[in-house]
Amino acid sequence: MERNWDVFLSYRRKDIPQEFVKRLYNEFSAKKIRAFRDDDEGLHLQKGENDKICPSLTVHIKYSAASIVFFSEKYVTSRRCLEELDQILVSGRLLLPVFYNVQPTDVRHQTGPLQLG
């Protein structure tokens, strides 16, 4: 299967500073690592459009060799982020988690800022 991207970046826009994402993306580009972020094709959504993953993102996930998921305090409150995560897990590709202002145990046990209850 052909890979269009080396890495797919999944994050909640409101939680992760955009300068950080831009710098990471530029560093990947400088190293000839093809990274996909939703800004690449004007896919970032306006307020209120955060409900569902757009079909083209599913394709980008499918054709990425790996994904980096930035788990943040509000990541689990975004349906779109959870749908991206589901597609990443279904794809069976390498997933590299980054914990941004949360602890790995918060994700594992759904506690702290990630508590769903």
Backbone bond lengths (Angstrom), bond angles and torsions (degrees), N, CA, C in turn:
res aa  C-N    CA-C-N  psi(-1)  N-CA   C-N-CA  omega(-1)  CA-C   N-CA-C  phi
1 M - - - 1.449 - - 1.530 109.49 -
2 E 1.291 115.65 130.51 1.463 121.55 -179.56 1.528 110.97 -70.60
3 R 1.313 115.66 140.18 1.470 121.51 177.81 1.521 108.78 -107.89
4 N 1.316 116.00 121.47 1.460 120.13 176.55 1.524 111.21 -85.01
5 W 1.335 115.61 -25.17 1.458 121.19 -175.42 1.523 109.53 -132.54
6 D 1.313 116.07 146.42 1.459 119.75 173.13 1.523 110.34 -80.55
7 V 1.329 115.85 -38.55 1.467 119.89 -176.61 1.531 110.55 -145.17
8 F 1.321 115.03 139.53 1.454 123.26 175.95 1.522 107.18 -106.70
9 L 1.332 117.56 128.06 1.463 121.87 -179.36 1.522 109.53 -98.10
10 S 1.334 116.22 122.24 1.464 121.76 178.95 1.523 108.63 -117.52
11 Y 1.320 115.50 122.34 1.465 120.09 -178.43 1.520 109.29 -159.04
12 R 1.336 115.34 159.70 1.457 120.64 175.46 1.517 106.82 -92.03
13 R 1.292 115.31 115.34 1.460 122.91 -173.39 1.532 113.17 -51.23
14 K 1.312 117.45 -39.96 1.467 120.79 -176.15 1.527 112.81 -72.43
15 D 1.326 117.53 -19.19 1.467 121.13 -175.78 1.517 114.47 -95.66
16 I 1.319 116.87 -28.51 1.459 121.22 -173.92 1.529 108.88 -107.13
17 P 1.343 117.78 125.44 1.466 119.13 179.44 1.529 111.34 -57.67
18 Q 1.309 116.85 129.13 1.460 121.64 -176.69 1.521 112.12 -63.97
19 E 1.316 117.91 -28.94 1.467 120.21 175.74 1.526 110.71 -63.96
20 F 1.327 116.74 -37.01 1.463 120.83 176.91 1.528 110.65 -63.95
21 V 1.326 116.26 -47.46 1.466 120.80 179.99 1.527 110.16 -62.34
22 K 1.317 116.24 -43.23 1.469 120.39 179.95 1.526 110.91 -62.41
23 R 1.316 116.50 -42.37 1.469 119.81 -179.45 1.533 110.88 -66.83
24 L 1.333 116.71 -43.14 1.461 120.55 177.42 1.525 110.14 -59.73
25 Y 1.314 116.47 -46.29 1.464 122.16 179.37 1.531 110.62 -59.68
26 N 1.319 117.04 -44.73 1.461 121.10 179.35 1.525 111.94 -65.49
27 E 1.331 117.48 -37.50 1.463 120.85 176.85 1.525 110.30 -65.10
28 F 1.320 116.48 -42.21 1.466 119.35 175.81 1.522 110.19 -59.50
29 S 1.318 116.39 -47.02 1.472 120.74 -179.04 1.514 111.56 -59.40
30 A 1.328 116.73 -41.54 1.464 121.30 -179.81 1.530 111.17 -63.04
31 K 1.320 116.52 -29.08 1.470 121.36 179.54 1.533 111.65 -94.02
32 K 1.335 116.18 11.03 1.476 122.09 179.79 1.533 112.74 63.97
33 I 1.329 115.77 29.38 1.464 121.96 174.30 1.520 106.71 -97.90
34 R 1.318 115.90 120.16 1.467 120.64 -177.59 1.523 109.29 -83.12
35 A 1.324 115.39 105.15 1.464 121.27 -179.01 1.527 109.39 -105.72
36 F 1.326 115.54 140.79 1.456 120.38 176.09 1.513 108.86 -109.92
37 R 1.313 115.13 131.89 1.466 122.37 170.70 1.513 106.26 -132.45
38 D 1.293 117.89 156.73 1.459 119.69 -172.50 1.523 113.57 -64.57
39 D 1.314 118.70 -15.95 1.473 121.17 175.98 1.523 112.25 -69.41
40 D 1.330 117.05 -21.47 1.458 121.58 -172.57 1.523 113.73 -57.92
41 E 1.292 117.01 -35.22 1.456 119.65 -177.58 1.513 111.31 -122.56
42 G 1.321 116.28 26.37 1.455 119.48 -179.19 1.515 112.09 65.78
43 L 1.329 116.94 29.61 1.456 120.94 -175.90 1.515 113.28 -88.44
44 H 1.360 117.04 -4.87 1.453 114.82 -179.48 1.525 108.73 -64.98
45 L 1.303 114.74 139.74 1.449 120.32 -170.86 1.519 111.54 -95.47
46 Q 1.292 114.85 150.00 1.447 121.12 176.70 1.525 109.03 -79.62
47 K 1.318 116.61 164.51 1.446 121.68 177.98 1.529 109.55 -53.84
48 G 1.331 115.59 133.78 1.451 120.26 179.78 1.521 113.76 91.80
49 E 1.331 117.78 -9.43 1.460 120.85 179.65 1.519 111.49 -102.70
50 N 1.304 116.36 18.57 1.461 122.50 -173.36 1.523 112.48 -85.62
51 D 1.330 117.87 12.69 1.455 120.69 -171.01 1.525 113.76 -74.90
52 K 1.303 117.73 -47.24 1.456 119.66 -172.39 1.524 110.70 -134.42
53 I 1.290 113.92 155.60 1.464 120.50 175.78 1.531 108.09 -74.63
54 C 1.312 116.86 137.67 1.464 118.56 178.08 1.531 108.59 -80.43
55 P 1.332 117.06 147.07 1.472 120.49 -175.29 1.525 113.95 -55.46
56 S 1.323 118.22 -33.79 1.463 118.44 -178.47 1.529 112.03 -67.13
57 L 1.337 117.58 -28.82 1.465 119.12 176.63 1.519 110.75 -65.64
58 T 1.316 117.31 -37.16 1.457 121.18 177.31 1.527 110.31 -58.76
59 V 1.321 116.11 -41.38 1.467 120.87 178.57 1.525 110.26 -64.92
60 H 1.328 117.22 -43.43 1.471 120.19 179.95 1.530 111.26 -63.36
61 I 1.331 116.72 -37.86 1.464 120.01 176.73 1.523 109.80 -64.10
62 K 1.321 115.91 -45.86 1.466 121.85 -178.11 1.527 111.53 -59.78
63 Y 1.320 117.52 -36.51 1.457 121.26 -176.47 1.529 113.27 -100.80
64 S 1.333 116.10 26.15 1.461 121.70 173.29 1.524 108.80 -108.57
65 A 1.316 116.44 142.94 1.462 120.50 179.62 1.527 111.54 -72.99
66 A 1.331 117.07 -30.77 1.462 121.81 -177.58 1.521 108.83 -153.00
67 S 1.320 115.21 166.76 1.466 120.85 176.10 1.518 109.39 -133.31
68 I 1.311 114.71 143.49 1.463 121.05 170.78 1.511 106.14 -111.18
69 V 1.333 115.67 120.20 1.457 121.51 179.79 1.518 108.05 -108.24
70 F 1.330 115.64 122.60 1.457 122.27 177.90 1.530 107.87 -93.89
71 F 1.328 116.26 98.10 1.460 120.27 176.20 1.522 107.98 -76.96
72 S 1.309 115.39 122.29 1.470 121.59 -179.05 1.524 108.71 -128.73
73 E 1.319 116.33 176.51 1.455 121.16 -174.94 1.523 113.40 -54.96
74 K 1.305 117.91 -39.50 1.464 121.03 -174.97 1.535 113.20 -107.66
75 Y 1.325 117.32 9.83 1.467 120.59 -177.92 1.521 111.06 -54.19
76 V 1.338 116.52 -45.02 1.464 119.81 -175.34 1.530 113.20 -73.96
77 T 1.326 118.10 -9.56 1.464 119.70 177.88 1.524 111.69 -85.96
78 S 1.311 116.81 -6.77 1.461 121.68 -179.21 1.527 109.73 -99.21
79 R 1.318 115.96 114.90 1.460 120.25 177.83 1.526 110.53 -59.00
80 R 1.316 115.12 -40.52 1.467 119.73 -179.84 1.527 111.10 -61.26
81 C 1.333 117.49 -44.55 1.465 120.75 178.81 1.526 110.89 -61.85
82 L 1.324 116.61 -42.61 1.459 119.65 -179.90 1.524 111.29 -66.75
83 E 1.330 117.39 -35.98 1.462 120.06 176.19 1.529 110.99 -67.71
84 E 1.340 117.06 -38.72 1.466 120.21 174.91 1.524 109.33 -60.36
85 L 1.332 116.62 -47.60 1.453 121.04 -179.34 1.527 110.53 -59.38
86 D 1.324 116.90 -42.59 1.457 120.95 177.79 1.532 110.35 -59.33
87 Q 1.323 116.70 -46.34 1.471 120.27 179.72 1.524 111.51 -63.98
88 I 1.321 116.55 -36.96 1.466 120.91 177.74 1.525 109.99 -64.10
89 L 1.329 116.47 -44.71 1.469 120.25 179.98 1.521 111.18 -66.51
90 V 1.326 117.20 -40.75 1.465 121.39 179.15 1.525 110.95 -64.19
91 S 1.336 116.52 -34.07 1.466 120.14 -177.78 1.525 112.13 -65.44
92 G 1.330 117.18 -23.59 1.461 121.03 -179.90 1.517 113.87 73.92
93 R 1.337 117.31 9.06 1.469 121.16 179.61 1.530 110.12 -79.58
94 L 1.302 114.93 166.49 1.456 121.79 177.25 1.522 109.93 -59.46
95 L 1.323 116.37 131.71 1.463 121.98 176.88 1.523 107.90 -118.66
96 L 1.316 116.13 124.13 1.462 121.76 177.69 1.524 107.61 -110.51
97 P 1.345 117.52 108.85 1.462 119.05 -179.87 1.525 111.82 -82.92
98 V 1.316 115.76 141.31 1.465 122.91 172.40 1.522 105.48 -123.26
99 F 1.317 116.66 128.09 1.457 121.45 -177.75 1.523 108.39 -102.00
100 Y 1.323 115.81 109.78 1.462 122.79 -174.94 1.526 108.90 -107.81
101 N 1.326 116.42 108.01 1.465 123.66 -178.09 1.530 113.17 61.63
102 V 1.319 117.45 22.18 1.467 122.92 172.22 1.521 107.20 -139.89
103 Q 1.311 115.31 160.57 1.458 121.17 178.11 1.528 109.27 -97.79
104 P 1.311 118.22 149.19 1.468 119.80 176.11 1.533 112.53 -53.58
105 T 1.334 117.28 -36.25 1.467 119.26 179.16 1.528 111.48 -67.38
106 D 1.337 118.16 -28.32 1.471 120.71 175.41 1.524 110.34 -62.09
107 V 1.332 116.27 -39.76 1.465 121.02 179.05 1.521 109.72 -71.28
108 R 1.317 116.12 -47.73 1.466 120.81 -176.43 1.527 111.59 -60.43
109 H 1.354 116.75 -43.87 1.461 120.59 -174.69 1.527 113.50 -102.97
110 Q 1.326 117.02 2.29 1.469 122.64 -177.43 1.531 110.81 50.12
111 T 1.328 113.76 56.44 1.460 120.89 -179.51 1.519 108.67 -122.17
112 G 1.315 115.78 -177.06 1.463 120.20 179.04 1.510 110.63 58.03
113 P 1.323 117.00 -137.40 1.465 120.23 -177.60 1.537 113.06 -66.92
114 L 1.325 117.66 -15.69 1.475 121.20 -178.21 1.517 112.75 -95.20
115 Q 1.318 116.94 7.96 1.469 119.43 -178.33 1.520 109.92 -65.45
116 L 1.315 115.39 125.09 1.467 121.09 -177.44 1.508 112.94 -88.44
117 G 1.310 117.64 -21.28 1.480 121.51 -172.98 1.465 112.63 -71.59
